[in-house]
């Protein structure tokens, strides 16, 4: 491998010194956001149904 290809593979650094990651394609970003949203919606629904079941049984 030449020096040129090795240089191209190194991650770029931002002004603050953080590693700059390449941009995520919008379609991939949308899919990831939808997956997260769906996961939290399912969690919320499950915890809400548990609370309702406790209330129906006469608990707090």
C-alpha positions in Angstrom: 0.0 0.0 0.0 1.2 3.5 -0.7 1.3 6.3 1.8 -1.6 8.0 -0.1 -4.1 5.2 0.7 -3.1 5.1 4.3 -3.7 8.8 4.7 -7.1 8.5 3.1 -8.2 5.9 5.7 -7.4 8.1 8.7 -10.5 9.7 10.2 -10.6 13.5 10.0 -10.3 15.6 13.1 -12.6 18.5 13.8 -11.4 21.8 15.2 -12.1 20.5 18.8 -10.1 17.4 18.1 -13.1 15.0 17.9 -13.1 12.4 15.2 -15.5 13.5 12.4 -17.6 10.5 11.2 -18.8 10.4 7.6 -22.4 11.6 7.1 -25.1 8.9 7.4 -27.4 8.6 4.3 -30.8 10.2 5.0 -32.6 6.9 4.4 -30.5 5.0 6.9 -30.9 7.9 9.4 -34.7 7.8 9.0 -34.8 4.0 9.5 -32.7 4.3 12.6 -34.9 7.0 14.0 -38.0 5.0 13.3 -36.6 1.9 15.0 -35.8 3.9 18.1 -39.2 5.5 18.1 -40.9 2.2 17.7 -38.8 0.6 20.5 -39.7 3.4 23.0 -43.4 3.3 21.9 -43.5 -0.4 22.7 -41.8 0.1 26.0 -44.2 2.9 27.0 -47.2 0.8 26.0 -46.0 -2.2 28.0 -45.3 -0.1 31.1 -48.6 1.7 30.8 -50.5 -1.6 30.5 -48.7 -3.0 33.6 -49.8 0.1 35.6 -53.4 -0.3 34.4 -53.4 -3.9 35.4 -52.2 -3.0 38.9 -55.0 -0.4 39.1 -57.6 -2.9 38.0 -56.4 -5.3 40.7 -56.9 -2.6 43.3 -53.2 -1.7 43.8 -51.6 1.7 43.5 
